[in-house]
Each structure stands twice: as structure tokens, then as C-alpha cells.
Amino acid sequence: MSASAITDPARLASRLLDWYDANKRDLPWRAIAGERADPYAVWVSEVMLQQTTVAAVRPYYEAFLARWPTVEALAAASLDEVLQTWRGLGYYARARNLHACARLIAGERGGRWPQAEADLRALPGIGAYTAAAIAAIAFEHGSTPVDGNVLRIIARVFGIETPLPAAKAELTRLARTLTPPRRTGDFAQATMELGATVCRPRRPGCDRCPWADDCVARAKGSAERLPRRSARPPRPTRQGWAFWLEHADAGVLLRQRPARGLLGGMMEVPSTPWRRAPWTAAEAIAIAAPADARWRPLNAVVEHTFTHFHLRLSVLAARLEGPPPPDVAGTWVPLPDLEDQALPSLMMKVVAAARGEA
């Protein structure tokens, strides 16, 4: 069999939709049968689900929607509130873009969502996949959202051996050939559901798949090794020092990262820049220490992996007495209040390491 062997895409679409109707999970962002999906709910869920599992997202989504049930409510929130609520989901640019997008829709657009993919893509933080998902699920446009699940399914069904990322354009084109003219929202969710629960990366449940009879990879016994992927270069490692500065009365010093860039707008334990070359403690203190103090290195190294690099942060600690120095840039936070700060996972590791050693 080959890609050209699938001559009746309507039959495949119908079979998948029947399977979805019988097997779909009850997820909090899915509309009840017969009701129109809320574009706000679709948008928030799709942004949260990027790089994250359904199990991890569910409690965050439910708490987020309980606090901000509409785009207008989210627009009225402060960015700090949104970042704090987002803490633990990672990829914090998503939260910043959610907030910026909500303010644009609630303000300039008067709460009205655009429906076309191209118009959705013009909104902050909405890329090709999210725009297609909102257009299909919320507005029943003939859009085909293609994420990692869909790429995997299509590579297997059509038996595409070209490795990713080179195969992405062809897989996207083939996915579009299967999208039916009606129930496009259900079809989009059905493909996501199939990839998440049946056509899994490892040990795919081919015996439960509605497309098993038409799947080239299943016929060849190659489902588990598709899609192929080009070898990724190893992540580089960057180095830095974090400065844990306590004051006897004021608490610990935090500062806010710049709005743009990695972990933008989040609170952090002050640190040196992160670079490939190692820092000595003396060099770090001379260049980046937030205050003149008796700094001592702790027996603590925090490791954290980002998408494009791995980070190793050593920790220096100091303690100040007397009035807080007026020239220190940052915010003094009482130790019991650290949990209420918009600290990303990396900085929570630094806090845990410092409090365990300081």
C-alpha cells in the first residue's frame, strides 16, 4: 500500500467520527454534544496543552476558568496574577501571550473572536496549530489542526518514511485530505483523541484503531517506528550563579525578569547571565551580586532543562542585618510569602536548594 491507496477519505472520516462518538473522554474544555464550543475555552485549553499532557493540564485549566471564566475577566487581571496562576505549567511566554491576547480581544475587538484562521493567527501567541484548532472546534471552519499526535497518525496511516521535520509539509497536506466538510471540530478532536489514547508513540493500540484496516504502517509492522525523526543535536549546557540574599527582617531578595525573553515577567532569585563558559564565584560576585555582602558558596547546584539548552546554577548566599540597603534593586519578600510569588519551576528549585543549605 502507499499514500495513493487511500481512495475514500470520506469513509475514513466517518469511521473515525463514529469511534470518537463512542470513545471520547469527558474533558472540561469540550462542549456538550449539541452545544457550540466556546472559543475562549478552546483557546485556553489548546494553549495549556502545548508541550503538556491532559492529566497535567486539567487541574490548571479548571482553576484558571474558575478564576477567569471569560476573556473579559482574564483581560481585567494583572499579568502578575496570570503568571502566578500559570506557575508549574512552564513555557511562560504562553501565559504572557494569553494575557496580551485577552486584552486585545476584550478591548479593540469588543469581546468578539475572529473566526478565520488567518485572522486568528494575527493575535498574540496564536500560531498555525492553535488558529486551526479554534477555527475548527469553535467555528466549524474547514481547518485541519496538525500537532504531534496528528503527524504521528498520518505518518503511520500513509506509511511515510521521510523523517521529521522534513516530512511535516507532506504530512500536513495529507491530513487535510481527510478532513470532512462537516463536523470539522469533532474530527479535529477525534484525531487528537486517537493519537493520545490509541495511536500512541509507544505500543500503539492497533487492535482498537478505527483506521487499522487502512494503515500502511500496521500492514508492514512498522507502526512503532514511525514517524521517523532526524537526529537532534545535543543540547548545550549553560552555567550561572544565583544569589540568595536574606535580610533578618525583610525576607529574601527577588527581582522581576524583563518582560521579553526567557521566563519574561517572572520573579526570580537574582542571578548572573547564563553562558556556556563556567563562572568562578569571585567573578560572579564582582559582576552580578545584587548587594555588597559576605557571599559564601553553598553546596547546591540546581539543574534545569529548557527546550534549547540545559542550565546549571550554583548558589551563593549572604545575610544582611540592620536597615535594608536602599540601593538594592529588587523586592524583599518574607520567607512565608515565597509560595505566593510568580516563581517559575527553575527558581522554585533554587529556593528549595538555598533553604536546604543556607
N, C-alpha and C positions, 0 to 999 in steps of 0.2 A: 504494500500500500504506500501511497505518497499523499502529499497535500492535495493533489487533484482528485484523490479518491473520494473526498467528501463532496458529494454532488447534491445533497439535500440538506442545506443548513437549517431550513425551517423545521425539519424533523428533529435535528439535534436540539434546537432551541426549545421545541415543545417538550421533548423528553426531559430536559434539564428543569424546565419550569414545573413540570409535574413532580419531579423529585423534590424540588425546593418547597412546593406547597405541602408536601408530606413530611419533610425532614428539617425545615428551617428552625433555627434556635430562636428562643424568645429573648431578644436583646432590647435594652431600654431605649435605644435610638430608632428602632424600627417602628414604622406606623402599623397600627392595627389594620387587618385586612379590610379593604373597602374605604379606608381613610387616606387622605393625601399626606404625604410625608412633609414634615416641617423643615424648610431649608436650613433654618438655624440649627436644629438638632442634627441634621445630616452633616452640616459643615463642622460643627464642634466634634462630632464623633469621628469623622474622617481625618481631621487634623490630629486628634489624640491618637488614633490608631496607627499613624505613621511610625514605623520603627518600634511598635509596641504591640503586645498581644491583647486580645479581647479580655482575657481574665484580669490582666493588669489595669486595663482602661476602665472597666465597668465601675468600680467604686469612685474613681476620679470623675468620670462623666456624671454619675448620679449626684455627687456633691456639687459639681460645677453647675449643673442645670437647676439644682435646688436653690443655689445661691443667686444665679443669674438666669432666670427662665426664658428671657427674651434677649434679642440683640440690643434693644434699648437699655435693658438692665446692665448688660455687660459694658456697653458704651459709657454708662454713668460711673462705673467702677474706676478706681485708680489702677495704674499699671502695677504698682507695688502689691496691691491686693491680688491681682491676677497672677503675678509671678509667685507669690506666696502659696496660693492655692494650687498652682501648677507644680510646685516643688516635688521632686521624685519622679516626674514623667520624663525629664531630660529634654534635650534639644529645645532650649528655652526661646530660641528665635520664633518658634511656633506660637508661644504664648504672647510674645510682643506683637506678632503679626495678627493674631486673633483680636487683640485689643485695638490695634490700629484699624483693622477692617471693620470691627463693630462700630467704631466711631464714625467711619466714613459712611457706612450704610445707614446708621441711625441719624446722622447729620445731613450730609449732602444728598443722600438718596431718600430721606424721609422714611426710613424703615423698609423700603421696597428692595427686594433682591433682584438683580438681573437674572435672566433665565438662560441666555445663550452662553455657550462655552467661552467664546472669545471675550464677552463682557465680564464673565466671572474671573477669567484669568487676569484681567486688568486690576483686580482687587489685591490688596496687600497679602502676600503669603499664599495665594491660591495658584498652584501650578496646574499642569495639564491633567494629572490624575484627579485631583480634588475637584477641579472645574467640571470634568466629565461626570464624576460621581454625583455632584449636586444637580447638574443638568438632567441626568438620567433619573435619579431616585426622587428628587423633589419636584421636577417639572416634566418628567416623561419625554424629554427630548431624546432623539435617536443617538445618544452618545455612548461611547464604549470606554469606561474607565479601565485602565490597564495597570495593575500593580504587580508585585512579585508573584502573588498567587495566580493571577491570570497568565502571566508569562510562562509560568511552570506548566499550567494546564495546557495551553496552546502548543508549547514545545512538545509535549507528550502526545497530544491528540494527533498532531500533524507530523510527528516524528522528525522535528527539526534538529539537526545535528550541529548546526553552526553555533559556536559558543556565544554567550552573552559577554559583553554588551553589544557585540556586533550584530546579533540576531534580533535586537529589540524592535527595530523598524518593521522587519518582516513579520514578527510575531504580532505586533500591534495591528498590522494590516489584516492578517488572518483572523484575529479576534473580531475585528469589525465585520468580517463577512458572516459571522454567526449571530450578530445582534439582530433580533427580530424587530419588525416595525411597531409592535405593540408590546406592552408590559416591559419596556426597556429598563425601568427601575428595578423591577423584580428580577429581570435577567442579570442585571449588574450585580445585585446582591446574591443571586444564585451562584454566579461564578466565584465570587468571594467565599461563599459558604462551602462550595465544592473544594476549593483549594485549602481552606482552613481545616475541614473535617474529614475529607476523603482523599483528595489528590495531594497528600502531604509530601514534604520534601523527602522524608524517610518513611519506609514501609507504607507506601500508598495503599489505600483500601480498594483495589481494583474490583474486587468482588461486589462492592457496594456502589460502584460508579455508574451513573446513567449513561455515560458515554463509552463504557468499556468495549462494546462491540465495534465501535468505530475508531478506537485508539490505536494508532500505529505503534507507539512505544509498547503498549501492552502486548500486541501481537508479536513483537520482536523480543519481548522480555527485557526491554531497556528502560522501563519507566523510571526506576530509581536513579539512574544516572543522568536523566535529563531534567532540566536543561543543563547543558554543558556550560562551564564558565571559564573564561580566560584566567590564568593565574594572576593573582593580585600581588603587587609589590608589597613587601613587609612595611608595617607602619614604623615611621621613625620615632625615636624617643626624645622628648624634650625634658629639660631639667629646670628646677627653680627652688626657691626657698620661700616659705610662708612665715609671717611674723605674728606670733601670738603675744599680744601686749595686754596685760591685765593691769587694772588700776584698783587699788584697795577699796575705793568707794564707788567708782563709776562703772566698773564692769570690764568688759573686753572690747577692744577697738575693732570695729568693722568699717568697711567703706563700700561704696557702690561702684560697680564696674561701669565703664562707658556704655551708653545706650546701644551703640553699634558694635558688632563683633561678637566673639565667642562669649557666651554667658552674659550677653549685654543686658544692663539694667539690674543684674542680680547683686545681692550683697555678697561680700567676700571677706575672708581674713586677708589683710594686705599681703602682697607677695611681690617678688621680683618679676620681671618679664620671664617668659618661658622660652628657653632657647636650647639648641642642640648641645652646645658646649657646656660642660659642668661649671658650676659656680663654687668658689670657696666661700666659707661662711664670712670671712673678713670682707671679701669683695661684695657679697650680697648686702652686708650691713652698711658698707660705705656708699653703695649706690641706691639702695631702696628701703632702708629701715625707716619706719614711719615716725620714730622718735629717738632721741638720744637717750639710751638706756643701757643697762648691763645685760647684753644679749648672751644667751647660752644655747648651744645646740641641744635639742632633745634627741633621745634615741628613738626617733619616729620618722619614717619615710612613708608618705602617702602615695599610692599609685592609682592612676585612673586612666581609662582608655576612652578617647574621643574617636570620632569617625575616622579622622585622618592621621592621628598621632597618639602615642602613649606618653603619659606625663608622670614624672617622679618629682614630688615636692618634699624636700626636707623641711624641718620645722625649727625655728629659733623662738625662744620665749624670753620674756622680760616682765618685770613687775614694777610699777611706779607707786610711790607714796606721795602724800601731800596733795595740793590742788592739782587737778588735771592740767597739763600744759596747754596753753591757749593756741599754740601753733600746730597742733597735730591735726592733720586732715582726716576726717572720718567721723564715725558715730560711736559713742560709748554705749554699749548695750549690757544691762545687768545679766549675769550668767543665767538666771532662771528664765529670762525672756528670749534666749537664743532660739528656742524652738519656734517662736513666732516670726522669725525673720525669713525673708525670701532667700535662703541659702541653698544653692544647688548641691547635688549629691557629693561632688568633689569637696566642697567646703564643709559639708557635714562630716566627711572623713577627716578633714583637718581638725575640726573641733573635737571629734572623738579622740584623735591621736594626741592632741595637745592636752586635753583634760585628763587623759590617762597618764600623761608623763609629766606635766608641768607641776 
